[in-house]
Amino acid sequence: MTALSTTLRARHAGAPLPFNCISCGSTVGFIDSKTVEKSAISGIIPSVEITTYISYGLLFIALYTEVYLLLAFLEAKDEAKGVSEYVLPKVAIIVPCFNEETTVAGTLHSLLKLNYPSHLLSIIAVNDGSTDGTGAILDTFKNTPQITVLSKENGGKHSAMNLALQYTDAEIVGCLDADSYVDAEALRASIARFMETGAAAVTPAIVAHTPDNWLRFIQQAEYALSVFMRRAFAASDSVFITPGPFSLFRRDVLTRIGGWKHAHGTEDMEIALRLQENGYRITNAPKARVFTKTPATIPALYKQRVRWTYGFIMNALSYRHMIFNRGYGALGMIVLPTALISIGAAIYFTAMVLVDLTSRLYHFWVKVDVAGFSYNISVPELFYVNTTMLALIAYTLIVLAVTLLYMGRSLADAKLHPLSVPLYIALYSFLAPWWLIGAVARATVGKQAPWR
């Protein structure tokens, strides 16, 4: 799940104004600095001063948050270099499965290839009432010594995790979504972080698995930015998501806080907030790479992100006592408030662009009605650079966001397709606002976001 950025595109010569939405861990787009002004002059928006002040305020929050995360990251300590084998704990990895026939075999094989002593590693695969061929595939692993296969009626991911928890006495318990694959060194990297920090949970670096179309290229860049943000959140003790792909927990802590709960389809957010609420530390291992399958189509991506954002909103409401609460440090005073504000800001800027577009179409229609259609095409000034304060803030935010993205890529030693970053900058802003709006709408009427 991991932090979200939304980008609303510039419509004319003014500078694009970006705003970062960190509730899911990515970057949201740009709005033209002249859009607000022209819409106000046209009479659609009543006050240019009000909208300008709002824009400045939101951009300041975005800039403050990015700089804060960068400073937190730069002050973070180096990773542990490794842990000798005799101190390695017993580990159990739970793989909850629901209709994952096309990926679960690869997921289990990747776990079996982990560079970790086999007598200390067990794998528990739980068939959560699948209606496809998942059960048959899991049956082929029943004779594998390290793998235990459990079956149950469908009850949701949290119920599958809690069932498996009863079948292990391992010191460290992890989760791996059945559409993800771990790097062979991922477990050792995460265990090193446990040993170094004494944390209750460790999150990985999630990388998009083999992107093969333009939409997956965009997500590849988004996930690279999320690697940075997850590390920065950990450095400031403000992690609020322990993602399904290969987050690890101390078993005694899980038992103490009551295991996993049904949490609006986002158990990984709820349990992270509950850990933070109870004073437990969550850290990050950026060298613990896990590769996850990303949605290949816009409808699939929309459903996934609506569920993530809806889950964040509902869990934030459940843990609203943590927001602006000094007792929870940066998580309560900065991260959770700005994550919520960023969702509203992205929707606000989207509305401004739509208002501007409506105004332009209306005036164009009036002009055609009065004077007839004109074939004159205005040519933009090639060397014009907007140097207003609003534009300079926008340029700074754009450069900083791209810098953080490449820092994330470097952290995880991940590769990016040459088209990933350009497509992300150019197109992500057209996509993200719609699932944010969809999630807010569902949260408003109390309608659960579907899993698929």
N, C-alpha and C positions, 0 to 999 in steps of 0.2 A: 502497500500500500503503500511498498511506500510510501511524500511532500509533493504538491502540484503547482505548476505555473501556467497562467492563462495569457494568451497574447491576442489582442484585438488589433486588427490591421489598420494601418494608416490609409486614409481615403484620398488625401491630396497632399499639397506641398508641405504641410506641417510635419513635425517630428512624431514618430510613433511613441506612445507612452506605455511601457510594459508594467505589468503587475504580477508579483509572484504569489501563487496560491499554494501554501505548503501543507494543506490538509492531506494530500496524497503524494506529494514529493516531486513535482515537476514544475514547468514554467509556463505561465499564461500570458499572452500576447500584448498587442499594441493597439492604441487608439490615437488617432491623429490629434495633435495639439490644437488644431484649428477647428476640429469638429464641434467641440463644446461652444466655442465662440460663435461660429456661423449659425449653429442651431439656436443659440440665444438671440442673435440678431434677427433671425427669421421669425421669432416670436413663438416657436414651438417650446423652447425652454425659457422660463420666465426671467431668469437672472444669470447673466454671465459670471457675476461675482461669486454667487453661491456655487455654481458648478466648477469654477476655477479653484475655489478654496477646497472643495471636496477632492478634486483631482490632485492638487498639491499635497493634501493630507494623506491620501492613499499612496501616492508615490513616495512620500517621506517614510511611511511605514514600510513599504517594500524595500527601499534603500537601507533603512536602519536594520531590517531583518537580515538582508543579504550580508551586510558588513558585519553584523553580530555573528552570524554563522561562520563567516570567513575567519574572524578573529578566534572564535572558539576552536575551529579546526586547527589553526596555526599554533595554538597553545596546547594542543593535545599531545600526550606522550607517545613515544614510538611503540610499535607493536613488540610484544615479547618475541624473542628470536626462536623459541622452541622449548619444549618440555621433555625431559628424559622419560623413557618408557616406563620406568618403575613407578612413577607417580601418576601415570595415566589412570583416570577413573573408568569404571564400568559405564557404558553408554547404551541407551536404547533409543532407536529412531522409529517413530510411529508414522505410518503411511496411511492416512484415511482415504478411502477410495469410493467414489460414486460415479459410475458410468465413465470410467477412464480406460476402456479397453485398448485404445490406440497408443497410450503412453505409459501405462503402469509397469509394463515389463522393463522398459528402458530405465524407469525410475529405480526399480529394485536392483537391476544390474549395476547401475551407477553406485548404489550404496555398497554392494558387494565388492566393488573395486576400491573402496576407501582405504587409504594407507593408515590402517589402525589394526592393532592386534585382534584377531578374530575371536579370541576367547573373552575379549572385553566389549565386543560389539554385538548387539542383537537387533533384529529388525522385526517390527510387528506391523503387518499389513491388515487393515480392517476393511472388509467389504461392507459398506454402509447401505445395504439394500439396493445394490446396482441392478438395473433392468437390462443391461447389455451383456457383453461377454466378459466383463471384468472378473466375475467369479471363476469362470473357467480358466482364465489366465492365471489368477492367483493360485488355483489348485495345482498348477504345474510347479509351483515353488514350495509346496508343502514338505517335500523331502530334502529341502536345502537346510542344512544344520542351523544356520544363523537366522532363518526366517520362520516366524510364527504367523499363521494365517487365521484370522478370526472373521466370523460372519455375524451380521445382525440385521434386524429390520431398520429401514431408513429412519434416522432420527436427527440427522445433521452432524456436521463435522465435530462439534463439541462433544456429542455423545460417543462418537467413535474414539476420540482422543481419551476420554475418561475411561472407557472400557479397557483400552490398551494399557492405561496407567495401572490397572489392577493386576496386570500380568507381568510386571517387571519390578525388580528391586534395584535397578540401576541408579547410580548416583546422579547421572545426567540423563535427562529425557529430552528428545528433540522431535520435531515434526517436519515432514517433507511432503509437500503437496504432490499428488500422483501425476502431475504434468510437468515436473521439474527434475533436473539432473544435477548431481553434485560433482564438483571437481575432486579428484582423488585426495588432495591435501586439505580439503575444506574442514574436515573434522578436527584434525590436529591444530589448524589455525584457530578454530573456535575454542578448543580446550586450552590452548595457550593463553587466551584471553581470560578464561575462567581462573586459571592458576595465577595469573598476574594481578588481576583486579579483585577477585573475590566476589564478582558480580553474581546476581541471581539468574540473569539471562544474558545470552549473547546473540546478536543478530548478524546475518551474513551480508555479503555484497551480492545483490541479485543482478544478473546480466541477461539480456534478451537472447534467447536461443535461436541461432541460425535464421536471422530475418531474411525473408525471400520476396517481399513486396514493399511498396512504398509506405504502407501503413505500419508495417513492422519495422521499417527503417526509422520512422519517426519515434516509435516506442523504444528502439535501441538507444537513441540519444536521450530520451526521457529517463530511461533506467540508469544511464551513466550519470546524469545529474542526481538521481536519487541515491547513488552510491556515496557521493559527496555529502549530501544532506543527512543521510543516516549516520555517517561518521561524525559530522558536526553536532548533530543532536546528542550523540553519545558523549562527546567531549564536554557538553554543557549539562549532562545528566537530565536530558529532556526528551528521551525517546518515548514516543507514545504509540508505536506500532512494533510488534514482534512478528514479522511476516511469516506466512505459512511455509514458504520455501526455506527450510533448514534453520529456524530459530531453535536454540537450545536453552533448557531450563534446569535448575537444580530441582531434583525430585522432591526433596523435603520441603522446599518453598512452595511448589505446586500443591502439595498435599495440605500445607498449612493454610493456604488462601482458598482452598476449595476446588482446585482444578479449573477446567474450562467451563464457560457458560454460554448459553445461547445469547448472542449479542447482535441481533439484526443482520446476521450473515457476515459479521466481521469480528469473529472471536479473537483474531490476532490483535485488534485494537483494544478490545475490552480488557483482555488479560494484561496487556502492557500498562494500561491506566490503573488497573487494580494493583499491580506490582508497585507502581509509583506511589499510589495512595497509601500503601502499607510500608513505604520507606525502603523498598528494595531497589538496588541499582541494576540498570540495564546498560550493557555496553555493546560495542560493535567490533567485528573482525573483518576488515575490508579485504583481507586475503582469503577469506573463506568464501570462495566463489560458488554460486549456484546458478544454473542456467534454467530459465523458465520459458515455457511456450507462451507466446503472446497472441492475442486475438488477431485473426487474419482479415476480418471484415469490419466495416464501420458498425453494423448492428451489434456484433459480438463485443466490440470494444465499448460501445455505448452502454450495454447492459452491465458489463464488468465495472465500469467507472461509476455508473449510477449506484450500483451496490456499494462500492467502496465509499463514495462520498456520502450516501445516505447513512451508511453504518457509522461513519465518523461523526456526522451531525447528531445522530441519536445517542451514540456513546458519550459525546461531549455534553449533551443535555443530562445524561445520567450522572456524569461526573462534574457537573457544573460548579460544584463547591470548590473545585481545584482551580478554576479560572480566576485570575487576578488574586490568587491566594499566595502570599509571600512564602508560606510554609513549603510550597512546592518549587521554589526557586525559579529558574528560567522557564521551566515547563508551564508553571502557573501564570507567570507574569509576562512572558513573551510568546512562547511557541503556540500554546493553545489559543490565546486571544488572536494572534495574527493569522493562525490557520482559519479561524472562523471569519475574521474580517476579510481575508483574501477571497473566500467564496463569494461574499457579498460584493466585493470590489469588482471581481470578474463579471458578475451579472450586471452590475451598474455600468461598467464600460461597454458591455455588449449592448445594453439598452441605449446608451448614448450613440453608438454607431448606427443602430437601427433607426433611431430618431433622425439622425443626420441623413441616412439613406432615404428615408421617407420624405424628408424635406426636399432633397435634391430631385427625387422623382416627381414630386408635386410641382416644383417650379419649372422643371423641364416640360411637364405636360402643359402647364399654363403658357409657357413660351411657344410651344408648338401650336397650341390652340389659337394663339393671337397672331404669331408671325410666321407660322409654317415651319416645317422641319428644315434645319440647317445642317449642311454637311461639313461645316468648319470643325476641325479637330485641333484643340489646343495642344501645343507641344510644351512639355515641362522644361524648365530651365535646368540644363544639365549640371551646371556648377553652383546651383543654389544650395546653401546649407543653412538650415534654421538654427540660429544661435540664441534663441530665447532661453530663459532659465528652465522652463518646462522641458524644452528640447534637450538641453544639456543633461538634465537629470535622467531623461529617457535614454540618451546615448550611454551614460554611465551604467545604467541598469542592464542594458543589452550586453555591453562588453563584459560586465561582471558575471552575468548569467552564463554566457558562453565560456568564460574562464572557469567557473565552478564546474561546468559540465565536463570540460577536459581534465580538470583535476580529479573528478570522479572516475573518469576512464582510466587515468593513470593509477589511481588507488587500487583498482581491481585488475590491473594489467589486462584490460579488455580492449578489443579492437572495435573500431567503428567503421561502418560502410561509408565511403566518400559522400554519399547522398544523405546520410542520416541527419547531420546537423543542419544543412541547408533546408531539407524538407521539414525538419522540426521547427525551425524559425519561421518558415514561410507558411506552413499549413496548420500547425497545432492550434493556432488561435481560432481557426474556423471550427474546430472540433470540440475543444474542452468546454466552452460556455454552455453547450447544449446539454451535456450530461450533468453539469452543475445545476442548471435550471431544472432538469428532470429530477435530480436528487432532492433539491429544495422543495419542489412541488410534492414529491412523495412524503417527505418529512412533515410538510404542512398539513396534509390530509391523513397522515398516519398509515400510509399504504406501504407495506413491506416490499423492498426491491427484490426481484426474483434472482435465484442463484445463476440461472442460465436463461 
